[in-house]
Amino acid sequence: MTSTIFSLTRYRILQSVLLSGTMLAGLTAPAAAQQTNAGLEARVNALEEKLDRILQRLEASDSQLSPEETVMLHDASKVISATADNAEIITLAELDTPGGVSAQSAEPSKTEQASGLSVGDANFAFKGFVKLDVSVSDFSGGELPSGNIGRDFYIPALVPVGGSGDGPDLDFNPRETRFIFAVNSERGGHDISGLIELDFQVTSGGDERVSNSYIPRIRQGYITFDNWLLGQAWSTFQDVGALPDNLDFIGPTEGTVFIRQPMIRYTNGPLQISLEEPETEITGPDGGRFLPGDDIAPDVVVRYNHKRNWGHLTLAGIARALHIEDEIIPGANADTAIGYGVSASGKLNVGARDDFRFMATYGEGIGRYIGVNIVNDAAVNANGKLDTIQTISGFASYRHFWAPNLRSNITGGYFKADNPVTLVGDTVTDQVYSAHVNLIYTPVPKLDVGVEYIYANRELESGVDGSLNKVQFSTKYSF
């Protein structure tokens, strides 16, 4: 295999040299030198014939390669062709690098291989996907205006309650389209890499009248140095590998730990420890949200990942120092309260292709980590001190393959809060649940076409509720 690539490399470079020689002969062919140039052209033609015979023998040997080796040779030949055309020489060591660069997307701790470009001692990669969602949403408890993100994807806290809907809403939405840029290298015996991930969700821009333009946003941006990660990434408290295979942006949102934020993380085998950005959220007497912004200590997360051939299991714990200063909220005194939580999750393989995914989370004072912040972390009691809010949540999802290119997922999620109603009122969310079922067809690799039905119900502490019925059609091309 290596000899084939090496021979092909020499062939492409010599081919470029021959082309340059032929062009040179044409440029240096005054009348007095025509005989000399004719002789040079004859020698060039003879050498080209010999090289063509060599290439034929190489192609014959390539027919004996395995499918994997054929793909590798094809990719290598494209790199060689581009390199030779630019008069640069690429080393065999660079060609032998599997995939070029390690890029991390959904979960920084899980390395994914992405094709890339080697420049010097650095490997660069670009990947992502383009996605179009077409949805029909019917809210029983009221209406969300055009452009509201609660119509782009399912956000439990935005499901209207207490009113009446006026019929279904049709939306076209390409905003989940995503780009990932990654680079890695070895410097001084250390592995160092960086990643930037962008999409267009929950950003401002043009409306639906003319341009439908949306501003890109940073999802992740971090550096890794050996076992350290520094920057913005998925919270260590969240198991991204357990997320269901849903067409909706998140899926069973109410049952999911879902948050990205700046952090410092250390990984040692299956064990991860991180210091993450703190942000205390307080619910006021009228149910409103206050962000004191005067936190004194980072959120601390410890996580253990158990991975085997049958899937993986994850156990994570979090400890938080919720803090508030005097009079941030009328009647509040300076106080610090401890928030904590534990989450168990996993993905279990079932048979040859199917799998079961789940997550269960319990905690006090971890509201902003659950379900895209359905409830807050704490309230202020009669003594002006912080009273943490208890939450319990979870989801379960089963994925079944009807055929190698046809699959379905059935998913259910649940969330329940123990709000101190005497302190926050009865207009805050008490519970949410949802059900999802889809059918996804992959006509060719990397291209998914599917349809998904979502039903969700949100209920306030007062008992007032509202539901969502949504049908979503999606097309996604990954690259």
N, C-alpha and C positions, 0 to 999 in steps of 0.2 A: 504493500500500500504506500509506504513512504517513498520507495523508489519510483513508483508511478507519479506521485505528486512532484518529486524532484525532477524527473524527466520532463514532465509537462511544464514545470517552471522554466527549465532551460530552453525548451522549445519556444515558449512565448517570448522570452527575452531575445533569443536568436532571431525569431521572426521579426521582432521590432528592429533589431540591428540590420537585418536584410532589407527591410523596408526603408530604413534610413540610408543604407548604401545605394539602393536603387534611386532614391530621390537625389542623393548626392551626385550620382552618375549623370542624371538628367540636368542638374544645375551646372556641372563642370564639363559640358560637352561642346566646346567650341569646335569649329570645323577641323582644326589641326589635331584634335584629340579624339575624333570620332572612332578611329580604329581601336584605340586603347579602351574606350568606354564600351565598345561592342564586346571586346574580350571579357571585361569585368561583368557585363550583363549576362554573358553566357555562363560564366562561373557561378554567378548568383542563381541563375535558373537551375543549374545542375545541383547546387546545394539545396535549393528549395525542394527539388524532387526527392532527394535523399531524406530530408526532414519529413516530407509527407509520408514516405514509407515507414519511417520510425513512428509517426503518429498513428498510422494504421495498426501497427503491431501493439502499441499502447492501448488503443481502443479495443483490440481483440482481447488483451489481457484483462481489461476492465469488465468484460462480459462475465468473468469468473468471480467478480466481487459479490459480496453479500449486499442486500438492499441498504443496510446501514452504511457500509463502506462506499456504496455508490452515491448516497446523499452527501457524505462527507467529501468525496472527491469533487462532486458538482459544486458544493459551496467553496471548496478550496480553489477550484479553477476560476470561479468568478472573482475571488480575491486576487489571484495571480494575474488574471486578465486586466483588472483595474489597475493593479500595481505596475505591470509592464507598460501599460499605456501611459502611465505617468512617470516612466523612467525611474522607478524606485525598485529596490530589491527587498523582498520580504523573506524572513528567515523561516526555516522549517519549524522551529520552536513556536513561533507565533501561529503557524498553521495548525499545529497539534493542540492548541489551547481549546478545550471543549467549549463551544458556545461563545468564546471570546471574553465574556465578562459575567460575573455573578450579579444579578439585579434582584432587589427585594421589593416586592410590591405590597401585597396584602399584609404580610407579616414579616417584619424585618428579621426575626429569628429563624425564619424558614427560607433558605436560599433557593432561588429559582434561576435556572440557566436561561440566558437571553443571547441571541446572536448579536455580535458587536464588531467593533473596529479597534485594532491595536495600533497605537501611536506611541513610539518609544517604549517605555515600560508601563504605560497606562492602557487599560482596556475600557472602551466606551460602548454603551448600549443605549438603544432607544426602543421602547415598546409601549403598548397600551391597547386601546380599542376605540372604535367608533360605534356609537349606539343611538338608535332612534326608538323612542317610546311613543306609542299612540294610546291614549287612555280615555275611557268614558267613566266618569265618577258621579255617583248619586249620593248626596248627603241628606239624611232624614231630618237633621236638627238645625238646618240653616244652609247658607251658601258661603263659599270662599270666593273672593274676588279673583278676576283674571290676573295671572302672574303670581299668585300666592304659592309658596313652595309646598303647601299642603295638598296642592293639586298635582305637583310634579312627582312626589312620592309620599308614602304613608308616614305621617308624623302624628302619633296618638294625641298629643296635647292640642293639635289644631283641628281635630274632628269636632264640628259644631254640635252644640247640644241645646235643647230647649226650644228651638224654633221649628220652622218647617221649610223643607227644601222645595225648589220650584222646577225640579226636573234634572236630568243628567247634563254634565258638562263634558265637552269634547276638547282634548288638548293634544298637541304634537310637541314633543320635547326631546331635543338631542343633547341636553346639558350634562348627562352622565359621561359623555365622551371623555376619555382620559389619556394623558401622556405621561410617560415615565422616562426620565433621563438618569443614567447611572454611570459611574466610573469607578474602577478599582485598580490598585497597583500594589506592588510590594516595595517598600522603602526601608532600607536598613534592617532587613529581616522581619519587618512588621507588615501585616496586611492592613491597608487603609482604603476606604471606599466612601463614596458620597452618593446621595440619591435625592432627586427632586421629582415630585409627583404633582401634576396639575389636573384639574377638571373645571367645570363651569357651573356646578351646583350652587344654590343659595347665594348667587351673586347678582348684582344689578347690571343694567345694560338696556338695550333697546326693548321696546314693547312689541306686541304682536301686530301692530298696525303696519309697520314698514320693514324693519331690519331684523328683529329677533336676535339682536346681538347680545352677547353675554361676556362679562369680564372674567378672565381666568382667575382661579384661586389656587393657593398652595395647599395641598392636602398633607404631604409629608416633605420634610427637608432635613436630612440628618447626615452625620458623619459616623463611620464606624472605624475604630482603631483596635485591631485584635479583638478582644472580648468586650470592648466598650462601645456603646452607642450614645451619641450626643446630638440632640436636635429634636425636631418634631416628628413623632411617629405614633402608631397605634399604642394606646395605653397598655402597659404590661398586665393590667387587670383584665384586659379583653382578650378572648381567644378567637382571633379572626378565622382560624382554620376550622372552627365549628359552625360558621355562618351558613345558613341554608342556601341551596342553589335556586334562588328566587329571581324573577324578572324585576320586581320592585327593587329600588335602590338599596334598601336594607332588608325588607321582609318582615318578620315578626318583631317589629321595632320595640314594642313594649316589653318583650321578654329578653332583650339583648343589652349587655354592657356594650356601649358604643361611644368611643371618644378618642380623639387624637389630640396630643398636646406635647409641648416641649418637655424634655426629660434628660436624665443621665442614667443609663442602664448598664449593669454589668451582668454578663452571661458566663456561666461555668457549667458546661454540659447541659443537663436538664434544668438547672436552677438559674433563675433570674431574679435580680434585685434592682429596684429603680427608685429614684427620687424624681417626682413628677410635679408639674406646675399645680399650685394650690389655687382655689377660687371658691370662697364661701358664698353660698346663696341663701338668703333669708326670706321667708314668707312673712309679709306684714299682716296686720289685723284685717285688712280688706282683701287678702289673697294675693296682693301684688308682690313683685319680686324686687329684692334689694341686693346689690352687690357691694359690700363694704370696701373691698379692694385693699384691705390692710392685713392680709394673711402673714403669719409669722414663721411658718414651717412648711416644707414641701410635703406632699402626699407620698407615703412610703408603700411600695408594693413588693410582695414576695410571691414568686410563682414557681411551680414545679410542673414540667412537661414529661409525661411518660409516653414514649412512642415505640410502637412495635409494628410487625407486619399486619396485624389485625386492625390498626388504626392508632388513635392517640387519646389520652386522657389528660386533662389539665386541672390543677387546683391552684387557685390564687387567693391571696388575702391582701387587704388594704387597710391602712391606718391613716387617719386625717386629724389635723388640729384646726377645727373650725374656730374662727376668731371674729370678734366684733368690738369696735370702740364705742365710747360714750356717745349717745345721742345720734348715732348713724340712723337709727329708727327712733322716733319719739318714744321715750320711756326705757330705751335700752341702756344697759350699763356695760362697761368693758368686760368681756368674758371670753373664755376659751373652752370649747367642748370637744370631746373626742368622738370622731366618727370612725366607723369600722365596717368592714364587709368581707364576705367570703363568696367565692364563685367556683362552681364545679362544672366542667364542660367536656365535650369530646366529640369525636367522629369515629364510629365503629363500622368496619366493613362487614357487609352481609352478602354472602355468596361471592360470585365472581366479580360483580360490578356494583351492586346496590350498596347503600350505606345508611346509617342512622346517625343523626346529629342532635345534640341537645346542649342546654345550658340551664343552670339553676343558680340564682343569686339571692343572698339575704344580706341586709345591712341596716345600720343606723347612720344617718347623716351622709349618705352617698347618692342622693337624689340626682345630682347632675351627671352621674355616670350611667344612669339607667334610662333606656328608651328615648334618647335625645332630650333628656331633662324634663320628664313628665311632671315631677314635683321637685321642690327645692330640698336643701339639706337640713334646715332647722327653722324654728320659729322662736320668737321672744316671749317668755312667760311673764307672769304678773310681777315677778321680782326683777325683771329686766335682764334675765339670763337666757342663754340659749337652750332650747329644747329640741333635740335631734328628732328627725322624722324617720320612722321605720318603713322599709320597703321589702317586698318579696316579689320575685319575677322569674320567668323562665320560658323556654320554648322547647319544642320537639319537632323533628322533621325527618321524614323518610324519603329517600330518593330511589326510584325504581327505573331500570332500563328495560323498555319494551323491546328494543333492538339496539345494536351498537350505536346507531345514530338517532335514537328516539328515546326520550326519558321524561319522567314526571316526578314532581315533588309535592308532597302533602305536608303542610306545616301548621302548627298551632302555637300561639303565644299568649302569655297572661302576665298581668301586673296588678299588684295590690299595695296601697299605701295606708299606713296607720297615722292619719293626720290628726294633730291636736285641734279639733274643730273649734273649741272655745277660744283658741288663740288665732286661728287663721280664717275662720268662717267656713261656710258650707259650699262655696263656689269653686273649691279646688278639686282636682281629680281624685276619685276614690279608687276606681279600678278600670282596667282596659283589657279587652281580649280580642283576638283576631284569628281568622282561619284563611289559609292560602292553598290553592291547588293550581298546578300548571302543566303544560305540555310543551316540550322544547324539542325542535327538530334541527339536526345538524346535517344539512345536505352535503357539505364539503367541510373538511377540517378548518377550524377557526371561525366558522360562520354559524351562528345560532339564530333560529327564527322560532318565536314562541308566543303563547297566549297564556294569561294568568288571571284567575279570579280571586279577589280579596273581599272578605267581609270583616268589618271591625265594629266594635261597640265601645263607647266611652261613657262612663257614669261619674257624676259629681257626688260629693258627700251629701248633697241635698236630695239625691235620688234622681235628679234630672239627667237624661241621657240623650245620646244621638248615635246614629250608625252610619257606616260607609259601605256602599256596594260599588266595587270598581272592577272593570275589565280592562286589562292592559295587553297590548300587542307590542312585541319588541323584536328588533333586528340588531344583532351585534356582531361586528367583525373584529377579531383580536389579531394583533400583529406583534 
